[in-house]
Amino acid sequence: MMKALTLTQPWATLVAIGAKKIETRSWRTPYRGTLAIHAAKGFPKWAKETCNEPEFARELGSDPLPLGMVIATCRLISCIPTRELQENRLIEVDYLAGCGDFYLDDKERAFGDYSAGRWAWLLADVQQCQPIPAKGALSLWDWETLTQRVQAG
């Protein structure tokens, strides 16, 4: 099993293509490790309209966005209060994490909600994959990959 996080489009694709390295949430998690990025099945009108904003359109292009699919994997290396990024704009990551530092630039700010009381999930080693159909869930959830299903069967 692999932990998974469902994101509404276009944010799932922004993570998958490496344009978004910080996911903001209203809650924190103690979990650290491999994480599958799942694009939610629903695509609300307000989210579709967001795709037309210049920062989003520049990164996304014109290809249709996958829905109801796991589209990437990554490594969740830390979960910090967004105020730390607001105050410092730079989070230096321990070299043992094996990834670069995280910087709150204008692009990251456009792609997240950095308001008070929120959490910044720092994502590293993002690997886009062929979309794999999966049913999402709220919070972190356990995703059984196709390989695991074949091995168990």
Secondary structure, 3 states (H helix, E strand, C coil): CEEEEEECCCHHHHHHCCCCCEEEECCCCCCCEEEEEEECCCCCHHHHHHCCCHHHHHHHCCCCCCCCEEEEEEEEEEEEEHHHHHHHCEECCCHHHCCCCEECCHHHHHHCCCCCCCEEEEEEEEEEEEEEECCCCCCEEEECCHHHHHHHC
